Amino acid sequence: MAIYEMRTYTLHVGHMGEAVRLYSELGWPALEAGGFSDNLVGYFTSDVGTINQLVHLWKFDDDAARRAFWAGLFQDEAFMAFAAQIRQHVMTQEVKLLLNAPWGPKP
């Protein structure tokens, strides 16, 4: 059964522009170069409700694959250089693990 991981980062007010720049110039290129983008369902920004949020959704075959993915990513030098720069813009982080419901479409 596939596992989806939703990560929501709430940024400090006024920091979205810099976060978008860092993801565009460093984060996304590192994910693609390391082959880590293959598990990505999508990145999103909030527009209404709780704003100043970056949300990303990841898909994994199982929990072992999820854990191996993050262990590998956190050893990637290019991604960790990006992470060191983005951290100062992040106020909170929330991680949710989601399972497919037995009805409806599957991403």
CORSUL-V478973 format. One line per field, one symbol per residue. ss: DSSP state (h for helix, s for strand, l for the rest). phi: phi as a letter, one per 40 degrees, with the letter a starting at -180 (. if undefined). psi: psi as a letter, one per 30 degrees, with the letter a starting at -180 (. if undefined). A space follows every 10 residues. Layout:
ss->???
phi->???
psi->???
This chain:
ss->llssssssss sllllhhhhh hhhhhhhhhh hhhllhhhhs ssssslllll llssssssss llhhhhhhhh hhhlllhhhh hhhhhhhhhs sssssssssl lllllll
phi->.cbbbbbbbc ccdgbcdccc cccccbccdc ccccgccccc cibabcbbgc cgbbbbbbbb caccccccdc ccccbccccc ccdcccdccc cabbbbcbbc ccbgcbc
psi->kkkkkkkjkk lkkgfeeeee eeeefeeeee eeefgffffk elkllkelbj ahkkkkkkkl eaeeeeeeee eeeffjeeef eeeeefeffk elkkkkkkkk lglllk.
